[in-house]
């Protein structure tokens, strides 16, 4: 497998991890049951994709990549700044 493909899988997996983490962090602020249900469905789909990408990465002998700390920090800041809003 080409190195570009492996790197793309790593980036996708990292983004998926960040998506799941963001959903987990925002969930305590969600008041709408309809939105909670949609977020849980989205989280489940992300988890499935994350598992699949992780298996492919390992299959090709590579290690997974964690989301960049600055990207995580920016996500946290957005969630905190909007947590006062009614979701």
C-alpha positions as CSV (number, residue, x, y, z in Angstrom):
1,X,0.0,0.0,0.0
2,X,1.3,3.4,-0.9
3,X,2.5,5.7,1.9
4,X,0.0,8.4,0.8
5,X,-2.9,6.0,1.3
6,X,-1.6,5.1,4.8
7,X,-1.2,8.8,5.7
8,X,-4.7,9.5,4.5
9,X,-6.1,6.7,6.6
10,X,-4.3,8.1,9.6
11,X,-5.7,11.6,9.0
12,X,-9.2,10.2,8.6
13,X,-8.9,8.1,11.8
14,X,-7.6,11.1,13.7
15,X,-10.5,13.3,12.5
16,X,-13.0,10.5,13.4
17,X,-11.5,10.4,16.9
18,X,-11.9,14.1,17.2
19,X,-15.5,13.9,16.0
20,X,-16.4,11.3,18.6
21,X,-14.7,13.3,21.3
22,X,-16.5,16.5,20.4
23,X,-19.9,14.8,20.5
24,X,-19.0,13.4,23.9
25,X,-18.0,16.9,25.2
26,X,-21.1,18.7,23.8
27,X,-23.7,16.0,24.9
28,X,-24.1,17.3,28.5
29,X,-25.3,20.6,27.1
30,X,-27.9,19.2,24.7
31,X,-31.5,19.5,26.0
32,X,-33.4,18.4,22.9
33,X,-34.1,14.7,22.8
34,X,-34.3,14.8,19.0
35,X,-30.8,16.3,18.8
36,X,-29.4,13.8,21.4
37,X,-30.8,10.9,19.3
38,X,-29.2,12.4,16.1
39,X,-25.8,13.0,17.9
40,X,-25.8,9.4,19.3
41,X,-26.5,8.0,15.8
42,X,-23.7,10.1,14.4
43,X,-21.4,9.0,17.1
44,X,-22.2,5.4,16.5
45,X,-21.4,5.8,12.8
46,X,-18.2,7.6,13.6
47,X,-17.2,4.8,15.9
48,X,-17.8,2.2,13.2
49,X,-15.7,4.2,10.7
50,X,-13.0,4.6,13.3
51,X,-12.9,0.9,14.0
52,X,-12.7,0.2,10.2
53,X,-9.9,2.7,9.6
54,X,-8.0,1.6,12.6
55,X,-8.1,-2.0,11.4
56,X,-6.8,-1.0,8.0
57,X,-4.0,1.1,9.5
58,X,-2.9,-1.8,11.6
59,X,-3.2,-4.3,8.7
60,X,-0.7,-2.3,6.7
61,X,1.7,-2.1,9.7
62,X,1.3,1.5,10.6
63,X,0.4,3.2,13.9
64,X,-2.6,5.4,14.4
65,X,-2.3,9.1,14.9
66,X,-3.9,11.2,17.7
67,X,-5.6,14.5,16.8
68,X,-3.3,17.5,16.9
69,X,-3.4,19.2,20.4
70,X,-4.2,22.6,18.8
71,X,-7.1,21.2,16.9
72,X,-8.5,19.7,20.2
73,X,-8.0,23.0,22.0
74,X,-9.8,24.9,19.3
75,X,-12.7,22.4,19.5
76,X,-12.9,22.7,23.3
77,X,-12.9,26.5,23.0
78,X,-15.8,26.5,20.6
79,X,-17.8,24.1,22.8
80,X,-17.2,26.2,25.9
81,X,-18.1,29.4,24.2
82,X,-21.4,28.0,23.1
83,X,-22.2,25.9,26.2
84,X,-24.1,28.9,27.6
85,X,-26.4,28.8,24.6
86,X,-29.4,26.6,24.8
87,X,-28.7,23.6,22.6
